[in-house]
Amino acid sequence: MLESIDTYLVKQYLAELKRELVIRSVLGARLEHVMAEVADHLAEAMEAAVPDSEEEVVRVIRQFGDPKRMATQLSAAYEQPESKRRFLWPLAFLIVAFVVFVSRVFSFALFTAKPGSGDPNGFVILGHRFLGNGIWSGTLFLFFCAVAFAWFGFRSRRPLLGQFVAGAALLIAGQTIWYAATSYPVGAGARRQVEWYEPVPRGQIDRHIATLESDIAREQEIGRLLVAGRTVYTTQGSPTAVPASLKVGAGYLTPEGLREVMGGLRPDELHPSLRPSSWKEAVTAWTDRPYETGATFADEAIARVPRDIEFVQLQIDQANWVRTQPLSVQIALDLRMVGLRTAAISGMAMAASWGGWLLWLLSRTFERLRRRLMVRQMTPEGA
């Protein structure tokens, strides 16, 4: 009778342990190995104890611990080596992806394509090329990071705070050293206040200044043409009085259309709203007063010219100034240039990784509930 009770209680303990291991996704060969090892230890313990009552049998079995706690410990022990092997994946991806983004490797045809070129109803709006600016490319970079880190966070199964702090520190230090050795940090901003810095290669600083000076000359020409356009595009004016520089083919240039063409956009790439064919629409585009100040579109465009010139002039002044500063000043400006941006992007990547970790947590919880329900349905009543 005692031998039957012994066998029954041991089988009951092993069945409960197996159920908890299955719930915690310890399956296959691992499950068989654990069950065989626990069964052998239980048999050895029974032989050594030689229990002569049901209470002693229970006491021997309890020495092995609660099945649920034992299953949790075994599951964690199996997961730990895998987590360690996967731990550096997110850090490696962050550094590589960030370097690829900063080095502008992403600037391939996608970022200079013009899907609406030549099509009067095309995608080009206000002359901006599809994915043609840093905001779009940065958004795409963060999207790639979010997808990748959602997966890596899922695999690593932990919020990787320390890893991303270390990654951001490495990136900031590496970029600061690189820019200090290869570039000048040229400031830009509005109202004569430097708001951010951009790296300009040391060998191209003179060319950069010359380009900025040509930009000022272009802005001055835009201002002159805008003043001329404000004169001819009026309700009292005539289409025949409009000079060729303010027209495009059979259409008329709006103030924004003029700026886009002067900026290098081909006339056939302009959105139809920037080159209306109707004289009335063209006059409206120059003389409407949509702002609370009562200024017309033309007045606003003309008022913008001095601000743009001031913006460019600040960069020229900063470029001429920074090239005369000692390396210590340049390193401080480089650190300011890369620090906040890198920390922000690394923080976004870390948040994406946490999102992946939460996704893994939810999926694991759902899987455990499903397995628990499945095991409960397969377990005979009273077992």
Secondary structure as GFF3:
##gff-version 3
##sequence-region A 1 383
A	DSSP	alpha_helix	2	23	.	.	.	ID=ss1
A	DSSP	alpha_helix	28	49	.	.	.	ID=ss2
A	DSSP	alpha_helix	54	62	.	.	.	ID=ss3
A	DSSP	alpha_helix	67	86	.	.	.	ID=ss4
A	DSSP	alpha_helix	89	102	.	.	.	ID=ss5
A	DSSP	three_ten_helix	109	111	.	.	.	ID=ss6
A	DSSP	alpha_helix	134	156	.	.	.	ID=ss7
A	DSSP	alpha_helix	161	182	.	.	.	ID=ss8
A	DSSP	beta_strand	183	190	.	.	.	ID=ss9
A	DSSP	beta_strand	193	201	.	.	.	ID=ss10
A	DSSP	three_ten_helix	202	204	.	.	.	ID=ss11
A	DSSP	alpha_helix	205	232	.	.	.	ID=ss12
A	DSSP	three_ten_helix	239	241	.	.	.	ID=ss13
A	DSSP	three_ten_helix	244	246	.	.	.	ID=ss14
A	DSSP	beta_strand	247	248	.	.	.	ID=ss15
A	DSSP	beta_strand	251	252	.	.	.	ID=ss16
A	DSSP	alpha_helix	255	262	.	.	.	ID=ss17
A	DSSP	three_ten_helix	267	269	.	.	.	ID=ss18
A	DSSP	three_ten_helix	272	274	.	.	.	ID=ss19
A	DSSP	alpha_helix	279	287	.	.	.	ID=ss20
A	DSSP	alpha_helix	297	322	.	.	.	ID=ss21
A	DSSP	alpha_helix	327	378	.	.	.	ID=ss22
###
